[in-house]
Amino acid sequence: MKLYELIDGLNPQSIKGDKNLEIADIAYDSRRVKKGSLFVCIDGTVVDGHSFIPEAIENGASALLVQRDVTTDDENTAVIKVENTRYGLAFVSDKFFNHPSQRLNLVGITGTKGKTTCAYMVKYIMEDAGKKTGLIGTIQNMIGDKILYAERTTPESYDLQSLFSEMYKENASDAVMEVSSQGLQLHRVSCCDFKIGVFTNLYKDHISPIEHKDMEEYLYAKIKLFKMCKTGLVNIDNDYGEKVIAEAECQVYTYGIDKDSDIKASNIIKHPDSV
């Protein structure tokens, strides 16, 4: 794909070099750069990808996506500057793989607790209905019965789009994924086409200097999903359910046990190994 095609619509702050370059791949780790790659410089909490530009060019990068002014010794390397390279990575990855999430019935599940359980339940319900379903989550990633390695709850945006593309190529029609607050805040799921978003609950976890400074920031990270999806399902029994509904930009249905809701569980019978 041509560089100008990848960045069309990204609204770069500046462009230096040849926009007609053919981009063979995208990398955010300089060690994974190959000839003809676009290297995206992510300013992380531990390391700054801008520091690895020389290594990326040495490994064959023909273009750089940056969020601050940089200089290179190679005049043939194109440099595209954007406001936020995390969003930029999501944008170009979605384009590079030809918008794969649009080809899937994608369900995203967010909340402090219950994401993994809900994701597996949805996957098996969909498969009982005869639909080959992909899963992306904390324990593992799956395409149908095939198990894939999972490094984090919500993969980096390039890896995520690559997974969606692989799911589509292997004839999956549906996908369900755990959507972490970090994944939302750090643009890992930006440009994803969520058909349904699910809110399970919110509790005082993940409040720290390296995650969320307070509950308000944590909540609004979760709410981002409901500004992206087409339909939302919200646990109205949770104290934060009403706030999610108030901020949502999609059609919302509620579910619960105690409060009045659109979908309400009743006559619940618990067994040692089932409900």
C-alpha positions as CSV (number, residue, x, y, z in Angstrom):
1,M,0.0,0.0,0.0
2,K,1.2,3.5,-0.8
3,L,2.2,5.8,2.1
4,Y,-0.3,8.5,0.9
5,E,-3.1,5.9,1.0
6,L,-2.3,4.9,4.6
7,I,-2.2,8.5,5.9
8,D,-5.2,9.8,3.9
9,G,-7.7,11.2,6.5
10,L,-5.1,11.1,9.4
11,N,-4.6,14.9,9.0
12,P,-0.8,15.0,9.6
13,Q,0.8,18.1,11.0
14,S,3.7,17.9,8.5
15,I,4.9,15.6,5.8
16,K,8.6,15.3,4.7
17,G,9.7,13.0,1.9
18,D,8.1,10.9,-0.8
19,K,4.4,10.1,-0.1
20,N,4.4,7.6,-3.0
21,L,6.5,5.1,-1.2
22,E,5.2,1.5,-1.1
23,I,4.8,0.4,2.5
24,A,5.4,-3.3,3.0
25,D,4.5,-3.5,6.7
26,I,4.0,-1.4,9.9
27,A,6.0,-1.8,13.0
28,Y,6.0,-0.1,16.4
29,D,9.0,-2.1,17.6
30,S,12.3,-1.3,15.8
31,R,13.4,-4.9,16.1
32,R,10.4,-6.0,14.0
33,V,11.1,-3.5,11.2
34,K,11.8,-5.0,7.8
35,K,12.6,-3.4,4.4
36,G,9.9,-1.0,3.4
37,S,8.2,-0.7,6.8
38,L,6.5,2.3,8.3
39,F,8.0,2.7,11.8
40,V,5.5,4.2,14.3
41,C,7.3,5.9,17.2
42,I,5.2,5.3,20.3
43,D,6.1,7.5,23.4
44,G,5.5,4.8,26.1
45,T,5.6,4.9,29.8
46,V,8.9,3.1,29.9
47,V,10.6,3.8,26.6
48,D,10.2,6.3,23.8
49,G,10.0,4.9,20.3
50,H,11.5,8.1,18.9
51,S,14.8,7.0,20.5
52,F,14.9,3.9,18.2
53,I,14.7,5.7,14.9
54,P,18.3,5.0,13.9
55,E,17.8,1.2,14.5
56,A,14.5,1.3,12.6
57,I,16.2,2.9,9.6
58,E,19.1,0.5,9.7
59,N,16.6,-2.4,9.7
60,G,15.0,-1.0,6.6
61,A,12.2,1.4,7.6
62,S,11.4,3.7,4.6
63,A,9.0,6.0,6.5
64,L,8.5,7.2,10.1
65,L,5.3,8.2,11.9
66,V,6.3,10.6,14.7
67,Q,4.6,13.0,17.2
68,R,7.5,15.4,17.6
69,D,10.1,17.0,15.4
70,V,12.9,14.6,14.5
71,T,16.0,14.6,12.3
72,T,17.4,11.6,10.4
73,D,20.7,11.0,8.5
74,D,18.8,9.3,5.7
75,E,17.2,11.9,3.4
76,N,15.3,9.1,1.6
77,T,13.2,8.3,4.8
78,A,9.8,9.9,4.8
79,V,8.7,11.5,8.0
80,I,5.0,12.0,8.9
81,K,4.3,14.0,12.0
82,V,0.9,13.7,13.8
83,E,-0.5,14.8,17.1
84,N,-0.7,11.4,18.7
85,T,1.2,8.3,17.3
86,R,-0.9,5.9,19.4
87,Y,-4.0,7.0,17.5
88,G,-1.9,7.1,14.3
89,L,-0.9,3.5,14.7
90,A,-4.5,2.4,15.1
91,F,-5.5,4.5,12.1
92,V,-2.8,3.2,9.7
93,S,-3.1,-0.4,11.0
94,D,-6.9,-0.4,10.3
95,K,-6.2,0.8,6.8
96,F,-3.3,-1.5,6.1
97,F,-5.4,-4.6,6.9
98,N,-8.4,-3.1,4.9
99,H,-10.7,-2.4,7.9
100,P,-11.1,-6.0,9.1
101,S,-13.3,-5.3,12.1
102,Q,-16.0,-4.0,9.7
103,R,-16.2,-7.5,8.3
104,L,-17.0,-9.0,11.7
105,N,-19.9,-8.8,14.1
106,L,-17.6,-7.4,16.9
107,V,-18.7,-7.4,20.5
108,G,-16.6,-5.5,23.1
109,I,-16.9,-6.2,26.8
110,T,-15.5,-3.7,29.4
111,G,-15.7,-3.5,33.2
112,T,-13.5,-4.2,36.2
113,K,-14.7,-7.7,36.8
114,G,-16.4,-10.4,34.6
115,K,-14.9,-9.5,31.2
116,T,-13.2,-12.9,30.7
117,T,-16.2,-15.0,31.9
118,C,-18.6,-12.9,29.7
119,A,-16.4,-13.1,26.7
120,Y,-16.2,-16.9,26.8
121,M,-19.9,-17.2,27.4
122,V,-20.7,-15.0,24.4
123,K,-18.2,-17.0,22.2
124,Y,-19.8,-20.3,23.1
125,I,-23.4,-19.0,22.6
126,M,-22.4,-17.7,19.2
127,E,-20.8,-21.0,18.3
128,D,-23.9,-22.9,19.4
129,A,-25.8,-20.8,17.0
130,G,-23.4,-22.1,14.2
131,K,-21.2,-19.0,13.9
132,K,-17.4,-19.3,13.8
133,T,-16.3,-16.9,16.5
134,G,-12.9,-15.3,17.4
135,L,-12.0,-14.4,21.0
136,I,-9.5,-11.8,22.2
137,G,-8.8,-11.7,25.9
138,T,-6.6,-12.0,29.0
139,I,-6.1,-15.8,29.0
140,Q,-5.7,-16.4,25.3
141,N,-6.8,-15.4,21.8
142,M,-8.8,-17.9,19.7
143,I,-10.1,-18.3,16.2
144,G,-12.8,-21.0,16.4
145,D,-11.0,-23.8,18.3
146,K,-7.5,-22.6,17.4
147,I,-5.7,-21.1,20.4
148,L,-3.3,-18.1,19.9
149,Y,-0.9,-16.5,22.4
150,A,-2.2,-13.4,24.3
151,E,0.4,-10.9,25.6
152,R,-2.1,-8.5,27.2
153,T,-5.9,-8.2,27.7
154,T,-6.3,-5.8,24.8
155,P,-3.5,-6.1,22.2
156,E,-1.7,-3.1,20.7
157,S,-3.7,-1.7,17.7
158,Y,-1.5,-3.2,15.0
159,D,-1.6,-6.6,16.5
160,L,-5.4,-6.3,17.1
161,Q,-6.1,-5.4,13.5
162,S,-3.8,-8.2,12.3
163,L,-5.9,-10.6,14.5
164,F,-9.2,-9.4,13.0
165,S,-7.7,-9.8,9.6
166,E,-6.7,-13.4,10.4
167,M,-10.1,-14.1,11.8
168,Y,-11.8,-12.9,8.6
169,K,-9.4,-15.0,6.4
170,E,-10.3,-18.1,8.5
171,N,-14.0,-17.5,7.9
172,A,-15.0,-16.2,11.3
173,S,-18.2,-14.2,11.1
174,D,-18.1,-12.9,14.7
175,A,-15.6,-11.8,17.3
176,V,-15.8,-11.0,21.0
177,M,-13.1,-9.2,22.9
178,E,-12.2,-7.9,26.4
179,V,-11.7,-4.2,26.2
180,S,-9.6,-2.9,29.0
181,S,-9.6,0.7,30.2
182,Q,-5.9,1.0,29.2
183,G,-6.8,-0.3,25.7
184,L,-9.4,2.4,25.4
185,Q,-7.3,5.2,26.9
186,L,-4.2,4.3,24.8
187,H,-6.1,4.0,21.5
188,R,-5.5,0.3,21.1
189,V,-9.1,-0.1,20.0
190,S,-9.5,3.2,18.1
191,C,-10.9,2.7,14.6
192,C,-12.5,-0.6,15.6
193,D,-16.1,-1.1,14.4
194,F,-17.9,-2.4,17.5
195,K,-21.4,-3.6,16.8
196,I,-22.1,-4.1,20.5
197,G,-20.5,-2.8,23.7
198,V,-21.1,-4.3,27.1
199,F,-20.5,-2.7,30.5
200,T,-20.2,-5.2,33.4
201,N,-19.3,-3.1,36.4
202,L,-16.8,-0.6,37.9
203,Y,-14.9,-1.0,41.1
204,K,-11.8,0.7,42.7
205,D,-9.2,-1.3,40.9
206,H,-6.5,0.0,38.6
207,I,-6.1,3.3,40.4
208,S,-2.4,4.0,40.4
209,P,0.2,6.4,39.0
210,I,0.7,4.1,36.0
211,E,-2.9,3.4,35.3
212,H,-5.7,5.8,36.3
213,K,-5.2,8.7,38.7
214,D,-8.8,8.4,40.1
215,M,-12.2,6.8,39.6
216,E,-13.4,9.6,37.3
217,E,-10.6,9.0,34.8
218,Y,-11.1,5.2,35.1
219,L,-14.9,5.6,34.4
220,Y,-14.4,7.9,31.4
221,A,-11.9,5.5,29.9
222,K,-14.6,2.8,30.0
223,I,-17.2,5.2,28.6
224,K,-15.2,5.6,25.4
225,L,-16.5,2.2,24.2
226,F,-20.0,3.6,24.3
227,K,-19.0,6.4,22.1
228,M,-17.7,3.9,19.5
229,C,-20.2,1.1,19.4
230,K,-23.6,1.0,17.7
231,T,-25.5,-0.7,20.6
232,G,-24.7,-0.7,24.3
233,L,-25.6,-3.2,27.0
234,V,-25.2,-1.7,30.5
235,N,-25.5,-3.4,33.9
236,I,-27.9,-1.0,35.6
237,D,-27.4,-2.7,39.0
238,N,-23.8,-1.3,39.2
239,D,-23.4,2.2,40.8
240,Y,-21.8,3.5,37.7
241,G,-24.3,2.2,35.2
242,E,-26.4,5.4,35.1
243,K,-23.3,7.5,34.3
244,V,-22.4,5.2,31.5
245,I,-25.9,5.5,30.0
246,A,-25.8,9.3,30.4
247,E,-22.6,9.6,28.4
248,A,-23.2,6.9,25.8
249,E,-23.6,8.0,22.2
250,C,-25.3,4.8,21.0
251,Q,-28.6,3.0,21.6
252,V,-28.5,1.5,25.1
253,Y,-30.3,-1.4,26.6
254,T,-30.0,-2.2,30.3
255,Y,-29.7,-5.5,32.1
256,G,-29.7,-6.5,35.8
257,I,-31.2,-8.5,38.6
258,D,-32.3,-6.0,41.2
259,K,-33.3,-2.8,39.4
260,D,-35.9,-2.4,36.6
261,S,-34.1,-3.1,33.3
262,D,-34.8,-4.0,29.7
263,I,-33.4,-7.5,30.3
264,K,-33.9,-8.8,33.8
265,A,-32.7,-12.1,35.2
266,S,-35.2,-13.8,37.5
267,N,-35.8,-17.2,39.1
268,I,-32.1,-17.7,39.4
269,I,-31.1,-21.1,40.7
270,K,-27.5,-21.8,41.7
271,H,-25.9,-25.3,41.5
272,P,-22.4,-26.3,42.5
273,D,-21.2,-26.2,38.9
274,S,-23.8,-24.0,37.2
275,V,-26.5,-21.3,37.5
